[in-house]
């Protein structure tokens, strides 16, 4: 596979898979490098413990949101209708 063939788009599925894997690997390496640079910068801060505690609280909050969103199934349709009917009956809107 030559560079010219790649530029023209003349690649077979195996070559395309290889190019895709190489692109993903490059993205992963650059992302990890960037993340390590960010971590180094955070470690140099004097308020590192406060920052870590704040990050922990945010992660816990996000975890609760995710569990609330995906763990519980949707409420039963008939149950909702029954609750609305009871509410209307209680207010006299029968």
N, C-alpha and C positions, 0 to 999 in steps of 0.2 A: 504494500500500500504506500503510494508516494504522497507527498504533500499536495501535489497538483491534483491527484485523484480525490483527496479529501476536500480540497477547496471546491472542486466541481460537484461534489456530492456523489461521486461514483464509488460507493462503498457497499459491500455486502453486509448481511446481517451480523456476521461474526465481527467484522471490522467495526461496525457501528456499535456493537456491544462493548468492544474494547475501548473505543473512543468515549463512550458513555461512562465506563468504569474509571477511565483515566480522568475524566472531567470531575466525577464525584470525588475521587481521591484528592485531586487538587483543591477542590472546594473544602473538603474535610481538613486538609492540612492547613489551609489559610485560616479557616475558622478556629481551629485549635490554637494556632499561633496568635491570633487576635485575642482569644479568650485568655491565654496565658499572659499576654501583655496587660490585659485588664486586671487579672488577678494580682500580678506583681504591683500594679499601681494601687490596688486596694490594700495590699499588705503594708504599703508604706504609709498609709493614713494613720493618724493618731486615734481616730474614733472607730477603729476596726471592730471592736467588740460590740459597740452600739449598732454599727452597720450590719454586722452579722445577725444580731438579735432582731433588727428590723426586717432583714431579709427572711429570717425564719418565720416571723409573724405573717409576712406577705405570702410565703409559700403555704403555710397552714391555711390561710384564708382561701387561697386559690384551690387547695386540695378540697376544702369543704364545698366550694362552688362546683367543682367537677363532680364530686360524689353526689351532691344534690341534683345535679343536672342529669347524670347518667345512671346512678344506682337505683333511684326510685323510679318505678314505672309510672306511666301517666295515670291520673286518677280515673276511677271507673265512671263511665259515662252515666249509667243509671243512678249511681250514688250522687253525682252532681245534680241530676234532675230532681231526685228526691229531696235533696237539701234545699234547692230553690223552691220546690213546691211547699215544703214546710215553712220556709221563710215568707212566702206569699200568704200562706194560710194564717200565719201568726200576725201579719200586718193587716189582714182583712181584704187582700186583693184577690180573693177567690174568683 
